[in-house]
Structures are given as C-alpha cells and as structure tokens.
Amino acid sequence: MLVLTILSVLLAVFIGLGLYLRSLPLLELKSVGSLLTSSVWKPFKGEFGFFPFIMGTLWVTGIAIVVALPLCLLSGIFISEYAHHRVRKIIVPFVDLLSGIPPVVFGVWGVLFVVPLIQEYIAPHFVEYATGYSVLAGGIVLAVMIFPLIISILLEVFGTVPRELKDASLSLGATQWQTVKFVLLKRSMPGIIAAIVLAISRAFGETIAVLMVCGNLPEVPHSVLDSGYPLPALIANNYGEMLSIPLYDSALLFSALILFIIIFLFNAISRIVLSRIERRMN
Amino acid sequence: MIVASVLIVGGFFLIVGTILIKGLPALSLDLITKTPGGGFYMGKEGGVLNAIVGSLYIALGSSGLALILSLPIVLYINVYLKRSSKLGSIARLSSDVLFGIPSIVYGAFGFTVMIYFGLKTSLLGGILTVTLLVLPIMIRTMDEVIRTIPKELLDASYSLGSTRLEASKILIRQSIPGIFTAILLSFGRGIGDVASVMFTAGFSDNIPTSIDSPAPTLPLAIFFQLGSPVDEVQARAYASALVLTIIVLLISIGARTLSKRFSKNKI
C-alpha cells in the first residue's frame, strides 16, 4: 500500500523524466532558447522552431479565457447568490453533464456549428474570405469545454465565504450587488485566480477538439480569424510519421515536455492555493 | 447574470442538439452492428462495431486496473495514515495535479515507455496508458467519498478490537456507491479520450482478438471518418459521435444517480 501510494506520487516525476530523456537528442543539438523562439519548422532539414505553435496555443487559450471567464463569473454569482435553490438544482447537473462530453464530440460540434458560424456570419464583416477554421473557432470550442471546470471551482470557492460576512454587509444597508462585489468577490479572489489558472492549463493541453477546428497552419496567427497550430495538435497530427524522420520524435516529445512542465507548475500552484482556502474554512 | 447562465446551459443543449440533428439521419443498425467492410472509408458498407468494442475493452480494462491500483492507495491514506500526515496530503495534492495533466502528455509518455520496452501499439498499451489517465480521477473521487464517512465509525470498530484491515472493509462497505461513481466517471473519461490512445492503442478495422493486437477506438473512428472528403463517411462520423454522446451521457447520468442515492443513505 505504501509502495503504491509513493509510486502514485512519483508518477509525475516519471512522466517528466521519460519525456526529458526522449527529447535529449534534440536538446543536445540546439539550445532551449533557440528552439522556443525560432519560427522555422522544417522537420526534413532538422529545423525545429516551436514559436508558431507556442503562439497558436497562447492565442487559442487567450480567446477561450476571454470568452469563458466573464460568462462563468456572472453565472457562478447568479447560481450561488441570486438563484432559487430549485433553479440551482436544474443548472448544476447540466454543467456536470457538459463536463462529461468527450473532446472529440466538442470537435465535431465545432466543425458543424462554430466553424460555419464564423465563416458565414462573423468573418465576412472583417475579411474578404475566411474558411472559418481559425484560432477563434478553437477558442470558442475550448471556452465551452472549460465552462464546467471554472464554474464548479467558483461555486466551491463562493461556498467557503462565511454567511455571517454577507449578512453583516447586507445589514449595513449594502445592496445584494454591492455585497457580491465587496464581500464575495474580494474574499474569494485567490480562489478565482486559482480557477483561472486551472482553466488556462486545461485549455493549454486540450488536443483533439482544437486540432479539428484550428486550421493547423504552422504560422504565427496575427488575428483571431487566422489559422493556428497549437502544440498538442502538433503532437497528435504527426505521431504517425515521427519515427521515420531523424530527431522528429525527439522534437514532438520535447513539445509534450513543454506542455507537461507548464501545466504541472500551473496545476500545482493553483491546487495549493485552493487547498489553503479549504483549510481556512475548516 | 441570468443570460450568462442560460448561455452556459444552452451550450450543452446546442452541442447535443447539433450532434442529434446531424447524426440521427445517418444512424442505422448497420453502424453499430457491423465492422467496416471493404471501401468503408470511401462510403461503402459497414459500421463502427470494431471501434465501439475496442473502446469498451479499453475503458473496462483501464477502469478495472485503476480500481485495483487506487483502492489500496485510498485506504492507505485514509485508514493507515494519520489525518495530519504529510504523505497523505502530498498524495492528494499529486493526484489533483495529475488530474490536470492533459491526455496528450499521457499518450506521449505511454508511447515513450512502449518504445523503451519494445511494445507495439496494442490493446494492452491503450489500457495501460488510459489507466494512468483515470487513476487520479479514481483516487480523488473515492477519497472524497471515504472522507465523508464519520470517524466515529472507525473508532467504534477499533474499540471492538478490529484490525486496520477489518476497519478498511467497513469503509469499503460504506462507500460502495461512491466506488461505483468513481468507476463510472473513469469509464466515461476512458471511453471518450482520443489523445492518449492514438499513440498507444493504434487502430484497425477488426475487433481486437488478443491483448497485443491493435485496438480501434470510437473517438478515433469519428476523427478519421470526419477527415474523409466523402459525404456518406462524414455523415457516419456524425452518427458515430451521436452514439458516443449517448453512451457517455448515460454513464454520467448513472454516476449522478448513484452518488445521489449514496448521499441519501449516509449515516
């Protein structure tokens, strides 16, 4: 039992180490700095510049957070402070069900709904021609995917704000909205930030849904309507041929390592913040 | 605020609705009872039974394996360790963190391990990788349920002279519905995930017959069919997505009902 427990704790170390060892052949030839900032992606010539993919990931993640955060904050406040408990009982199960839908189904939805929506209704206002396969499509699909995660954490965090604090504010004549603004949001700020960080790391690593709607051109996107090529999509799209080109597997596993390190750090920090909040409650 | 909430709940209906409208016309009995025939990806006869069965194998195998691995861990941190134990909180924290690691990283890691041991893409590789993926879900869900069991129950059994192993059995009995919820959640995650199996399980047009033959999976089948330029094949991708959605929704609803029943009978 002890051994199993320790192994489960060490799993993260094994993953990091395994990926690192496999990306060593590439790292021995090129410096990490040049790999991350170069834009030339020519696997056949041994040129591996990850900059376009990193920018693709950042664009998609950024859009997802910008879309999801305001909606989730408002809806979280509504569910926890304003809504009748019966309304809450209706909303929360649907949010849970949304979290269970597999990524590939989100991808199919993106192809069927979001991409045509952008192509026919949004893009024509700004550019002459667009396919709809863009970082915006990826961002919107991702936003819907991270709704459940953000809302469930927000509700948990809001739930830890003591009733007495809110009552005190209300009894001093503050309106419900003022109470939300100055008591609820202020008090739960660390939790909200932790929720955002978790959502970012979730959006960072999402693969298949994003791959299906982003267009996958290895160029740095310059507007939300440009195609992008996020890191996870790069790994997933090229796994078939990665053993046939020298160093290619090393490069792909290096991008998995980048994802792992960033997401590991983000997750660890926000989980520690969240468990502090929980402990303060008890 | 109401608009935001409606939008979020509406997102769920929009997704299920879109899949339903596009998938229903192409849904047929053949799709779920036949394996792909010749020229299936060009729009000819066949179904995705191979992928449905492959996905079920992987989800079942990995949930089972993860249960065997996680039960001792959860019991260890709840029964054998003190409440204030450092190892306990580290184990909880690390399963939280592992829960956030994306499946593509597990897939890449599984792939490197398989290369190291000289394994080919196979059902076994898929099951092992997905096990890593669902292990944190299993540990977290069961741990949360077991933690709600009153400490007095354990104290009472100790005072009657039971050993810690016997006390663990009482905890398991008390949390059986929670354990089922954990299994269903893992199953749902395992059946729907693509990125972890595309490297490790491979794909084939046949139902896997042994543990080292490549295993097709439903999400991957959807992905492949969607990439086809032929209209019929794309329509079948929508229908397959509908099948997957129905399976996963049934599992989610089952898990919810179970956990509700659990909270009803709580001591």
Interface residues (C-beta under 8 A of the other chain):
Chain A: M1 L2 L4 T5 I6 S8 V9 L11 A12 F14 I15 G18 L19 L21 R22 P70 L71 C72 L74 S75 I77 F78 I79 Y82 A83 I91 P93 F94 V95 D96 L97 L98 G100 I101 P102 P103 V104 V105 F106 G107 V108 W109 V111 L112 F113 V144 F147 I151 L198 S201 R202 F204 G205 E206 T207 I208 M212 P232 I235 A236 Y239 L252 L253 A256 L259 F260 I263 F264 F266 N267 A268 R271 I272 S275
Chain B: M1 I2 V3 A4 S5 L7 I8 V9 G11 F12 L14 I15 V16 T18 I19 K22 L69 S70 P72 I73 L75 Y76 I77 Y80 L87 S89 I90 A91 R92 L93 S94 S95 D96 V97 L98 G100 I101 P102 S103 I104 V105 Y106 G107 A108 F109 F111 T112 V113 I115 L132 L135 I139 G188 I191 G192 D193 V194 A195 M198 F199 P219 I222 F223 L226 A237 Y238 A241 L244 T245 V248 L249 I251 S252 I253 R256
